[in-house]
Amino acid sequence: MSRHAPRMGRRAGGFSLLEILVAFAIAAMALGLLYRVSGNNARQAGGLLQHERAMVLAQSLLAAHQTVPAQGVNDHGEAAGYGWQVQSRPYPTPAGNAAPQAARLHELRVDVRWHDGTAERAFELASLRPERRPQPGEAIR
């Protein structure tokens, strides 16, 4: 046998078909994961914007009620695709029960609901507000 004769089993340079298929499969899986992650980020950004709008609506409804009438508040409505409800109830305090002249408090609760695709979302905000006492000569409504 000659010294310069090619050996059996020696491979030629380049990639085999199997190696190319494995590389394409790995690249396809990586691109699929990248696509899912970017799609989820876009959906979450839209959801955060809706949540922020609901929060601003709840804060503005809460700010509209600096005081609560003695009979309380029970109101609801809809604005820009968001349904909202404002309710109050007396908030018991030891000082309020002991002294009739002490300020009475009401727990004011704002509930905002909206639809995010097929799911219903909600945001709730609560605060304590003083009861509005009528001024002398003012009629209570």
URMONOR-V498503 format. One record per pair of residues at least 12 apart in sequence whose C-alpha atoms are under 7 Angstrom apart, sorted by the first residue. I is the first residue (numbers start at 1). J is the second residue. D is the distance in whole Angstrom. If there is no record, write none. Layout:
i:j:d
I:J:D
I:J:D
This chain:
i:j:d
54:112:6
54:123:7
55:123:7
58:110:6
58:112:7
58:125:7
62:110:7
66:129:6
67:129:6
67:130:5
67:131:6
67:132:5
68:106:7
68:129:6
68:130:6
68:131:5
68:132:5
69:131:6
69:132:5
70:131:6
70:132:7
72:88:6
72:89:6
73:86:7
73:87:5
73:88:5
74:86:6
74:87:4
74:88:7
75:87:6
81:114:7
82:112:6
82:113:6
82:114:5
83:112:6
83:113:5
83:114:6
84:111:6
84:112:4
84:113:6
85:110:6
85:111:5
85:112:7
86:109:6
86:110:5
86:111:7
87:108:6
87:109:5
87:110:7
88:106:6
88:107:5
88:108:4
88:109:6
89:106:5
89:107:5
89:108:7
90:105:6
90:106:4
90:107:6
91:105:5
91:106:5
91:107:6
103:130:6
103:131:7
104:130:6
104:131:5
105:128:6
105:129:6
105:130:5
105:131:6
106:128:6
106:129:5
106:130:6
106:131:6
107:126:7
107:127:6
107:128:5
107:129:6
108:126:6
108:127:5
108:128:6
108:129:7
109:125:6
109:126:4
109:127:7
110:124:6
110:125:5
110:126:6
111:123:6
111:124:5
111:125:7
112:124:6
